[in-house]
């Protein structure tokens, strides 16, 4: 008899958005519609809650074979300044559509490797973004750091312009795993950069770990978690490895699939890690995240203000998120827009005075309702349709699809709500899929998504 893990471990979206990117309707999308969507959202939300900025810094000196991000591999650091100049020009293009000074609540520097850039370039970027902007009273600025090239000077420079949170990509400490994923870094180096951040004054240090990597075992996961315990980061992302080698540009061919833990074996690694983290004092947040009670992510969970967007889980909700840089995705709540995916094309379009969007989606009324339900499930493990504006035409179909999940005692369905049981968290993506009408109407004919568990 199949286990629940084997039964529900199928390809499915991670739901950092709804509709998910493969189901965007690009035939009805235009850059003009996106700009109108952006202007409306800015008008509605800027003074009320502020806006978020995601900045994609794509350069890496070497390729990590677990990574599915859009990146540009180079050791030539002369690329830094032209790219920063282009980012600031793109920001100017957006500012031209703003009728007042932007109130910035959240900035996140992602990649790629943000710490590829020199301190002076990072400060130039931040000073340019903030020059004619207003910092929200509850602003939170964060960045992703590579332990091997994050310097104390970079940490200090970003702290001086308002950064208080840093996330280090650790992944795993086992030498065989590190060799397979081409990400070799010592515990001592992670310890050093973690201590630097705290010494400078960062209030939230995060470590990113991954389960399901090649050659991982119960012993290696235990060793990684025990080493993490020694440093006690404020929050931890404990991601499921998403094996998507069919995606163009993803370098996930550096090992054989036979070396990857499968199904129940893979999930056992997560459950072991979860138990170890819980014993240390971490609390599970949403899907694949953990935080100490002192961290803002835990507080957001307790106060039911946890939010999820293309950056993952965040304690700071904004209606409008502007993505700057190659491949960045923007979200106005009413629409999504993605930038072109190569540095050369990105810089060329911005130099021509064009917002470098190449595809997107404008949400219809049904999309907006379903988006709320999926957000509720991903963040709060429940959703309801007690109000008429929370209903959608095919809700009965969603409930029919959920009947088997309910029969497996993973959710409780009432007349006007569903509640996800605590033991059902591994299946949260499957539950969301029942609400995903675009997916249900047209199942993918080719490989699109990683496995759900």
C-alpha positions in Angstrom: 0.0 0.0 0.0 1.3 3.4 -0.9 2.2 5.8 1.8 0.7 9.3 1.8 4.1 10.7 0.8 4.2 8.4 -2.3 0.5 9.2 -3.0 0.8 12.9 -3.0 4.4 13.5 -4.1 3.5 14.7 -7.6 4.7 17.7 -9.7 3.1 20.9 -8.4 3.7 24.7 -8.0 5.3 26.3 -5.0 2.7 29.1 -5.0 4.8 32.2 -4.6 2.1 33.6 -6.8 -1.3 32.8 -8.2 -1.7 32.3 -11.1 1.7 30.5 -11.2 4.1 31.7 -13.9 3.4 28.8 -16.4 -0.3 29.8 -16.4 0.1 33.5 -17.0 -2.1 34.6 -19.9 0.5 36.4 -22.0 -1.9 36.8 -24.9 -3.9 39.5 -23.1 -0.9 41.0 -21.3 0.8 44.2 -22.5 3.4 46.5 -21.0 0.8 49.3 -21.0 -1.6 47.2 -19.0 1.1 46.4 -16.5 2.0 50.1 -16.1 -1.7 51.0 -15.5 -1.8 48.2 -12.9 1.3 49.5 -11.3 0.0 53.1 -11.1 -3.3 52.0 -9.6 -1.5 49.9 -6.9 1.0 52.6 -6.1 -1.9 55.1 -5.7 -3.8 52.8 -3.4 -0.9 51.5 -1.2 2.1 53.9 -1.1 1.1 56.1 1.7 -1.0 53.4 3.5 1.5 50.6 3.8 4.5 51.5 1.6 6.0 49.4 -1.2 8.6 46.6 -1.5 11.6 46.4 -3.8 13.2 43.2 -4.9 16.6 43.7 -6.6 18.1 40.9 -8.6 21.9 40.9 -8.6 22.6 37.9 -11.0 26.4 37.5 -11.0 28.1 34.4 -9.5 31.8 33.5 -9.8 30.9 29.8 -10.0 27.9 27.6 -10.7 26.1 25.8 -7.9 24.5 22.7 -9.4 21.4 22.8 -7.0 20.4 26.3 -8.1 17.4 27.1 -10.3 17.8 30.9 -10.2 18.5 33.1 -13.2 22.2 33.9 -12.9 25.2 35.0 -14.9 28.5 33.2 -14.2 31.6 35.5 -14.5 34.8 36.4 -12.6 34.9 39.8 -14.3 34.0 42.4 -11.6 34.1 45.2 -14.1 30.4 44.2 -14.8 29.4 45.6 -11.4 29.2 49.3 -12.1 27.4 49.2 -15.4 24.8 46.9 -13.9 24.2 49.1 -10.9 23.8 52.1 -13.2 21.2 50.2 -15.2 19.3 49.3 -12.0 19.1 52.9 -11.0 17.9 53.9 -14.5 15.2 51.3 -14.3 14.1 52.7 -10.9 14.0 56.1 -12.5 11.7 54.7 -15.2 9.2 53.5 -12.5 9.5 56.8 -10.6 8.4 58.7 -13.6 4.9 57.1 -13.1 4.7 57.9 -9.4 2.7 61.0 -8.3 4.5 61.3 -5.0 7.7 60.1 -3.3 7.8 56.3 -2.8 7.5 55.1 0.8 9.8 52.0 0.9 8.9 49.4 3.5 11.0 46.5 2.3 14.1 46.0 0.2 15.6 42.6 -0.6 18.8 42.0 -2.5 18.7 38.5 -4.1 20.6 36.7 -6.8 22.8 35.3 -8.1 25.2 36.5 -5.4 24.6 40.0 -4.1 28.0 39.8 -2.2 29.7 39.5 -5.6 29.4 43.3 -5.6 31.9 45.6 -3.9 30.7 47.5 -0.8 31.0 50.8 -2.7 28.7 49.5 -5.5 26.2 48.2 -3.0 26.1 51.6 -1.2 25.8 53.4 -4.5 22.8 51.3 -5.3 21.1 51.9 -2.0 21.9 55.6 -1.9 20.4 55.9 -5.4 17.2 54.0 -4.5 16.7 56.0 -1.3 17.7 59.4 -2.6 14.2 60.7 -3.4 12.3 58.1 -1.3 10.9 57.9 2.2 11.7 55.1 4.6 8.6 53.5 6.1 8.7 53.6 10.0 8.7 49.8 10.0 11.1 49.3 7.1 13.0 46.0 6.8 16.0 45.7 4.4 17.6 42.3 3.8 20.1 40.6 1.5 21.4 37.2 0.6 25.1 36.6 1.4 27.5 33.9 0.2 29.5 32.8 3.2 32.7 32.5 1.1 32.7 36.1 -0.2 30.7 38.1 2.3 33.1 40.6 3.9 32.8 42.5 7.1 33.1 45.7 5.0 30.0 44.7 3.0 28.0 43.9 6.1 28.9 47.2 7.6 28.2 49.2 4.5 24.7 47.7 4.1 24.0 48.1 7.8 24.9 51.8 7.5 22.1 52.3 4.9 19.5 50.4 6.9 20.0 46.6 6.5 19.2 44.6 9.6 18.7 41.1 8.2 21.0 38.8 6.2 20.4 35.3 4.9 23.4 33.0 4.3 23.2 30.2 1.8 24.6 27.2 3.8 22.7 24.3 2.2 24.6 21.5 3.9 27.9 20.9 5.7 28.7 17.4 4.5 31.8 17.4 2.2 30.4 14.8 -0.2 27.2 16.8 -0.6 29.0 20.1 -1.0 31.2 18.6 -3.7 28.2 17.3 -5.6 26.4 20.6 -5.6 29.6 22.6 -6.2 29.2 24.7 -3.1 32.2 24.1 -0.9 32.3 26.2 2.3 33.4 25.4 5.8 31.5 25.6 9.1 34.2 28.0 10.3 33.5 30.4 7.4 29.7 30.4 8.1 30.5 30.9 11.8 32.7 33.9 11.0 30.2 35.7 8.8 27.4 35.0 11.2 29.3 36.4 14.1 30.3 39.5 12.1 26.7 40.3 11.3 25.7 40.1 15.0 28.8 42.1 16.1 27.8 44.9 13.7 24.2 44.9 14.9 22.1 42.8 12.5 18.9 41.8 14.4 18.0 38.8 12.2 20.5 36.3 10.8 19.1 33.5 8.6 20.6 30.3 7.3 19.3 28.6 4.2 19.4 24.8 4.4 18.2 22.3 1.8 17.0 18.7 2.2 16.8 16.2 -0.7 20.3 17.0 -2.1 22.5 14.2 -3.6 24.2 11.9 -1.1 22.3 13.4 1.9 21.6 10.9 4.7 20.1 11.0 8.2 23.6 11.3 9.6 24.5 14.2 7.4 21.3 16.1 8.1 21.8 15.5 11.8 25.4 16.8 11.6 24.2 19.9 9.7 21.5 20.7 12.2 23.8 20.2 15.2 26.3 22.6 13.6 23.5 25.1 13.0 22.5 24.8 16.7 25.9 26.1 17.6 25.3 29.3 15.7 21.6 29.6 16.5 20.4 31.8 13.5 17.2 33.7 14.2 15.4 32.0 11.3 16.0 29.0 9.0 14.8 28.2 5.6 14.7 24.4 5.3 13.9 24.0 1.6 13.0 20.9 -0.4 15.5 20.6 -3.2 13.6 21.3 -6.5 15.1 19.1 -9.2 14.2 20.7 -12.5 17.1 20.0 -14.9 14.7 20.3 -17.9 14.5 24.1 -17.3 16.7 25.9 -19.7 19.8 27.4 -18.1 19.6 25.4 -14.9 22.8 23.6 -14.1 21.4 20.6 -12.3 23.3 18.0 -14.3 26.3 17.8 -12.0 25.2 14.5 -10.4 23.1 11.5 -11.1 19.5 11.3 -10.1 20.1 8.0 -8.5 22.1 9.8 -5.8 19.0 11.8 -4.8 16.8 10.6 -1.9 13.3 9.8 -3.1 9.8 10.0 -1.7 9.6 8.7 1.9 13.3 8.7 2.2 13.5 12.4 1.3 10.6 13.4 3.6 12.2 11.5 6.4 15.2 13.9 6.1 12.8 16.8 6.6 11.0 15.3 9.5 14.3 14.5 11.2 15.5 18.0 10.6 12.2 19.5 11.8 12.4 17.4 15.0 15.9 18.5 15.7 15.1 22.2 15.1 12.0 22.0 17.3 14.1 20.4 20.1 16.5 23.4 19.8 13.6 25.9 20.2 12.6 26.8 16.6 8.9 27.0 15.5 7.8 25.8 12.1 6.5 28.8 10.0 4.4 28.2 6.9 6.1 25.7 4.6 9.8 24.9 5.0 10.6 27.8 7.4 11.6 27.9 11.1 12.1 30.9 13.4 13.0 31.6 17.0 10.3 33.2 19.1 12.3 36.5 19.1 12.2 36.7 15.3 9.7 38.9 13.3 8.7 35.9 11.2 7.4 34.1 14.3 5.7 37.2 15.5 3.9 37.6 12.2 2.7 34.1 12.4 1.3 34.7 15.9 -0.4 37.9 14.8 -1.8 36.3 11.5 0.1 38.9 9.4 2.5 36.4 7.7 2.7 37.1 3.9 4.1 35.2 0.9 5.3 36.6 -2.4 8.1 35.9 -4.9 10.7 36.4 -2.2 9.0 33.6 -0.1 7.6 34.2 3.4 7.8 37.7 4.8 6.7 39.4 8.0 6.1 42.6 6.0 3.1 42.7 3.7 2.9 45.2 0.9 0.4 45.3 -2.0 3.0 46.5 -4.5 6.4 44.9 -5.0 8.6 46.2 -7.8 11.3 43.9 -9.2 14.4 45.6 -10.5 17.1 43.8 -12.5 17.4 41.0 -15.0 14.6 38.4 -14.7 13.0 40.1 -11.7 9.2 39.7 -11.2 7.0 42.6 -10.1 3.6 42.2 -8.4 1.0 45.0 -8.2 -1.6 42.5 -6.7 -3.6 43.1 -9.8 -0.9 42.0 -12.2 2.5 40.4 -12.5 5.4 41.4 -14.8 8.7 39.7 -15.4 11.9 41.4 -16.8 13.9 39.9 -19.6 16.3 37.1 -18.6 19.7 38.1 -19.9 22.0 40.9 -18.7 22.7 42.1 -22.2 19.0 42.5 -23.2 18.1 44.0 -19.8 20.7 46.7 -20.1 19.9 47.4 -23.7 16.2 48.0 -23.1 16.7 50.2 -20.0 19.3 52.3 -22.0 16.6 52.8 -24.6 14.3 54.1 -21.9 12.0 51.1 -21.8 10.8 49.2 -18.7 12.4 45.8 -19.5 9.3 43.7 -19.0 8.8 40.8 -21.5 5.8 38.9 -20.1 3.2 39.0 -17.4 -0.4 38.5 -16.4 -3.3 40.8 -15.4 -5.5 39.1 -12.9 -9.2 38.7 -13.5 -11.9 38.7 -10.8 -11.7 35.0 -10.3 -7.8 35.1 -10.1 -8.0 37.7 -7.3 -10.4 35.6 -5.2 -8.5 32.4 -5.7 -5.2 34.2 -4.9 -6.6 35.1 -1.5 -7.6 31.5 -0.7 -4.2 30.2 -1.7 -2.4 32.9 0.3 -4.6 32.0 3.3 -3.7 28.3 3.0 0.0 28.9 2.5 0.3 31.4 5.4 -2.4 30.5 7.9 -3.4 26.9 7.0 -7.0 27.8 6.6 -9.4 29.7 4.4 -13.1 30.4 4.3 -15.8 31.7 2.0 -18.2 33.2 4.5 -18.7 36.4 2.4 -20.1 36.4 -1.1 -17.0 38.1 -2.5 -14.9 35.1 -1.3 -16.9 32.7 -3.5 -15.9 31.7 -7.1 -17.9 29.8 -9.7 -15.9 26.5 -9.5 -15.6 26.4 -5.7 -17.7 23.2 -5.6 -15.1 21.6 -7.9 -12.3 22.6 -5.5 -14.2 21.0 -2.6 -14.8 17.8 -4.6 -11.0 17.6 -5.3 -10.4 18.1 -1.6 -12.7 15.2 -0.5 -10.0 12.6 -0.9 -7.5 14.7 1.1 -10.1 15.1 3.8 -10.7 11.3 3.7 -6.9 10.9 4.4 -7.5 13.1 7.5 -5.3 15.9 6.3 -7.9 18.7 6.3 -11.3 19.4 7.9 -14.0 20.7 5.5 -16.9 22.6 7.0 -19.8 24.4 5.2 -17.9 27.5 4.5 -14.2 26.8 5.4 -11.4 24.4 5.4 -8.8 23.9 8.1 -5.4 22.2 7.4 -4.4 19.8 10.1 -0.9 20.1 11.6 0.2 16.8 10.3 -0.8 17.9 6.8 1.9 20.5 6.3 4.0 18.3 4.0 0.9 18.3 1.6 0.2 22.1 1.6 1.0 22.5 -2.1 -1.4 19.6 -2.9 -4.2 21.3 -1.0 -3.6 24.6 -2.9 -3.7 22.8 -6.2 -7.3 22.0 -5.6 -8.1 25.7 -5.7 -5.8 26.3 -8.7 -8.5 26.5 -11.4 -6.0 27.3 -14.2 -4.1 24.2 -13.4 -7.3 22.1 -13.1 -8.6 23.3 -16.5 -5.4 22.5 -18.3 -3.0 20.0 -16.8 0.6 20.4 -18.1 1.6 18.2 -21.0 5.3 18.6 -20.3 7.5 18.9 -17.1 6.8 22.2 -15.5 7.1 21.8 -11.7 9.2 20.2 -9.1 7.7 17.5 -6.9 5.5 18.7 -4.1 7.1 16.9 -1.2 
